[in-house]
Amino acid sequence: MRDPVTVCTGITYDRENIERWLFSCKNNTCPVTKQCLLNHDLTPNHTLRRLIQSWCTLNASLGVERIPTPKSPIDRTQIVKLLTEAKRFPEKQLKCLTRLRSIAFEGQRNKTCLESAGVIEFLVSTMKSNNTQEDSTVLSEAAIEVLFHLNLSEARVKALINNEEFHFIESLFHVLRLGNYQSRAFATMLLRSAFEVADPIQLISVKTALFVEIMRVLRDQISQQASKAALKLIVELFPWGRNRIKGVEGGAVLVLVELLLGASERRTCELILIALDQLCGCAEGRAELLNHGAEVAIVSKKILRVSHVASDRGVRILASICRYSANARVLHEMLQVGAVSKLCLVLQVNCSLKTKERAKAILQLHSVVWKNSPCIPVPLLSSYP
């Protein structure tokens, strides 16, 4: 115990642990007595802290380090004063944002206090400017870092995107386009949270430029966390309206195929294949995929090598190509790169019934071209429908 505090039931806990219990885990009871807490006030237990420090001093020869006296927790009045000063004197905004970052990193209680003092609105207002000057970008980068680490609830995010004064999604796009690597990662993850709770009209209204910037995040491979957030974001967006076409125009197919070629992590492969499957639902997506040159080989390679989800999506992609975009070149390529053999293998191994039915339908559709081909190994020909 480093910073003992007492709750309203009279039980003393370490501040870090009880704050995690109350604010992160969203509990409203005393862990020991199970009584409902009437408030979340945490009163410092100075007597116990001094006893702990004295014990540490007495046992210093045994290697026990003395626990420093903790800082007094920030209160709402101090934060409001800080925000008021930043609003009155714009030249002090960066200093204010740096201080807010430090406060937010000190614990969950501080984050809750920041939120109640109106810090979220201040941060979004700071980001709202579309000014492309360097100073504005620096402020936006500092603001989005604090905003990300406040761990906004779904209700709070939804309120932000529905408030027309904030232009929240446009502000995130501004940072995504002009920010540094770290702030672009924060913007990507916040955009994913925003579109998870967005209304259909907001999902349909996404512009091609957003897909261009998301692809840039994937291409730059800023971090694994940012890449996964970007993949989950496009999987969320593609089914709506003309977003698949916008994604194709934003270069999604080329970026995703190149990522799939080097991807080894299971969930990453699954997300890429899901996104490609969605893009193959439109003619533009299929055409762009076939223009790549190695798309069939890359997709078929992942079938039966990653997971059942990846295999199902890989077969779905091949089904879309064979049903709507097949020509002599494509069918011959599928034989050469082993895609047809892989479909035959799908019928023999433990896959889902739907995946097997889809693979069987593909093989039957082009049996005139493929059946009895010398490119298919003899053991697999026996399973050709």
N, C-alpha and C positions, 0 to 999 in steps of 0.2 A: 504494500500500500504506500503510495507516494503522496497523494493529495486527498486526505480523508474529508468527506463531506457527509452531512446528515440530512436525510429526507424527512418529510413531515411526520412519518411514523416513529421517528426517534432512532432509527437504525442507521449506522454509519457504513459507508462504502467508499471505495476508491473512485475518485471523480471520473476517470476515463471509463471505467467499467459500468458505472451506473448511468453515465450519459449514453453509452452505447445501448444499454438496456432500454432506456426511455426514448431516445431520439432515433437511433438507427433501427432498433427492433420494434419500435412503436408500441411498447408495453406501457400500461398505466397502473401497474400494481407494484407493491413493495416485494422484492424477490424473497425476503425472509418471512414476513408476516402474511403475504398474499393479500393484504388490504389494498383497496383502491386508493390511489394517491389523489388528494384534493387539489394539489398543485405540484409543479415540478421544480419548486425552489430547492436549491442545494446550498445548505449552510456550512461554511468551512468549519471543521472541527479542529480548532487551533491547539487545544490541549493534547489531543492524540497526535497531531503532527509534531509537536515539540517533543513528545515522548519518543516518537519514531526517530527523530533527528538525534536525540540524546543517545539512544541505543546505537545508532550508526556511528556516532563519535566514539563511544566506549569500545566499540568493536572494530575501530579503524585498523588496528594492528593485524586483524584477521583478513584484511582486504575489503572490508565493507565500506562503500563510499557513502558519504553524507548526502542525504536527499536535499536538494536546494529548496528554499522557500518558494512555493508556486506563485505565479503572477495572479493578481486579482482578476477575476473573470470580467470580460467586457460587458457593459450594459447598454441598453437600447439608447439611452440619452447620449452616450459618447458617440455612437454610430450616427445618430441623427445630426449631431453637431458636425461630424466629419463630412457628411453628405452636403449639409447646408453650406459649409465653407467651400467645397468643391464646385457647387453650383454658382456661388457668388464670384469665385475667382477661377476661371477656366484654366489658368496657367498652373493651378494646383491639382488638377484632375489626375494627372499621372501619379503624383505622390499619394493621392487619396486611394487610387486603385491598388497601388503597391501595399498600402496599409491594410486595405480590405482583404487582399490576398493573404497577408500574414495572419489576420484575424481568423479567416475561414479555415486555415490549416491547423489552428490550435484545437479544434474539436467540434463535435456535432452540436454542442450547446451553442457555440458561437455562430454556427451556420444558421441555426434556428433564430437566433437573435438578429442576425443580419437580415434574414428574410422578413421578420416582423417589423424591422425599421425601414423597409422600402428599398433595400439595396438592389433587389432584382429589377425593379422598375428603373432605377438609376443606371444600372449596367446596360440594360436594353436601350435606354435613351442614348447612352454614350455610343453604342454600336450603330445606332440608327442612321447616322450621317453617311451619305454616299460620297462625301468628299474623298478624292483620291490622293490628297496630299499626305506626305509621309507622317506628319504628326497625328493625323486622324487615324491612320492605319495602326500606329503604335498604341493609341488609346483603345482602339477596337480589339487589338490583340490582348492587351492587359485585361480588358473588361470580359472578354469571352473566357479567359482562363479562370477567373473568379466565378463566373456564371456556371461553367461546367462543373467545378468542384463543389458547388452548392447542392448538387444532386437533386435537381428539381423533380417534384412529383408530377404524375401525369395530369392531375387537375391544374397545376400551376402552368405547365407547358401549354395545355389546351387554352387556358385563359390568355396566355401571351399571343398565341397565333390567331385567336379570335378578336383581339383588340387591334382595331385598324390603326390606332395612333402609333403603335410600336413598330409596325412593319417588320415583325420578328424574323420571318423567313427571308425577306429581302436583306435584312441586316446580316444574317448568317451567310447568305450567298456572297455578300460584299467581302466578308472575312475569308470565305472559301476561295475567292478569286484573287485577293490581294495580300492575304496574310502569309506569315512564315509557316514552316512545316508544322510546328506544334499547334498553332492557332487553327490551321486548316484541319488538323485531326480533331480538335475540339468542335469545330463547326460541323464536321461530318457526323460526329456522334450526336450532337444536339439536333441536327436536321433529321436524323433517323428517329430520335425521340419525338420530334415534332410531327412527322408524317405518320407515326404510329397512331396518333390520336387526332389526326386531321379529318376534316369533313370531306366527302366525295368531291365537292366542287373545288376544294383546295388541292386534292390529289390530281384532278384532271387538268388544273390550270398550270401545272409545272412547265417551265420553258426549256427549250433545247439546251440553252446555255448552262443550266444546272447539271444536266447529264455530262456536258463537256467537262465541267469542273470535277464532277465525281470520278469520271474516267481518269482525270489527271491525278487524283488522289491514289487511285488504284495503280496507275502506271508508275508513280513515284515511290510506291510502297513505303509510305511514311512510317507506319507501324502496323503490326499484325492486328491490333485492336481497331485502328482506323480503317484498315482494309476490310475487315469483317463487317464493320458498321456500314461501310460504303456498299458492300455486296447485299447486306440485308435491306438497305435503303432502296436499291434499284429493284430488288425482288418485291418489295412493297409497292413500288411505283409502277412497274411495267404493266400490270393487268388493267390499269385505269386509262380510259379514253385512248388517245393517240400516243401514249407515252412510249410504247414499243417503237413506233416510227421515230419519235424524238430521240430515243436511246440509240437507234441505228445511226441517225444523223449526227449524234454526239460521239460516234466512234466506239460504241460499246462492244460490238462484235469482235473487232480486231483485238481490243484490249483484253476481253474475257478469254478469247482463244489462246492468246499468248500467256496469260496468267495460268490457264488450265494446263498448259504444256509443262510448266515448272512447279505446279502445285503438288504438295505431298500430304498436307494436313487434311484429314477426312472432311471436316465441316466446310473448309474452304472449297474443296472440290465439289461438294454437294451444292453449295450456294452458286458457284459458277455454272454448273450444269443446269440448275433450276432457272437461272437467268437466261442462259442460252436457249433453253426449251421455251421460255416465254417469248423470246425474240423470234423464234422459229414459227410462232403463231401468226406472223405477218409475212407477206411476200418479200418485203424489203429486207427483213431479217434473214430469211433463207438465202436470198440472192447474195447478201454481203457475206454470209457464212461460207457459201460455195466459192466465193471469190478469193478466199484466203489461200486455198491450195492444199493445205494439210489438215483441214478441219475434220474430215471423216476419220483419218488415222488417229488424231488426237482424242476425239470423242470416243471412238470404239476402244481405244487403249484403256480408258477408265472403266469400261463396263466389266463387271466381275472382279475388279481389282481394288475397289474403294469401300463400297457399302451397298446395301440393297437399294437405298435411296438414289445413290449415284448411278447404279445400273439401270434402274427404272427410268431416270431422266435421260440417260444416254440413249436408251432404246427409243424413248419418245422423240428425241431429236432426229435419230435416223428415220423414224417413221414419218415425221413431218417432211423430211427431204425426199424420201421415196414416194410418198403419196402425192406431193404437190410440185416437186422440183426435179424429179428424176429425168435424166436424159442418158444417152449412150455413154457419155464420158463419166458421169457420176456413177452409173451402175458398174462400169468397168473398174473404176477407182475403188469402189467398195469391195470388189473381188480381190484386187491387187493388195490392198492394205490389210486384208484379213477381217473386214467388218462383217462380211457374210458368214465366214467361219465362226466369228464370235456370236452371231445370232443363232447359229446352229448349236453352239455350246450352251447358250442360254436355255435352250429347250431340254438339255440333259442335266443341268445342275439345279441346285436348290435356290430357285428364285420365286418371287411372288407370282401368283396365277395370272394377274393382269400383265405383268412384264412378259411372261411366256406367251400369252395370247397375242400381245402386240408384236413380239418377235416372229411368231408363226405367221401372222397376217402379212408382215413385210416379205417374208420368204415366199409365201404363196403368190403375192402380188407380182413378183418378178421371177417366178420359177422358170419361165421360158428362157431367160437369159442366164440364170445362175445354176439351175439344177444340172448335175453331172459335170460341172466345171472342174477341170484339173486343178484349179486354184484352191478347192476345198479339200482338206485332208480326208482320206477314205473313212476313218473312224467317225467323222462328223457327218458324212453324207447319209449315214443310216438314219439320222434324226431329221433329215430334210423332209418337210411335210409334202 
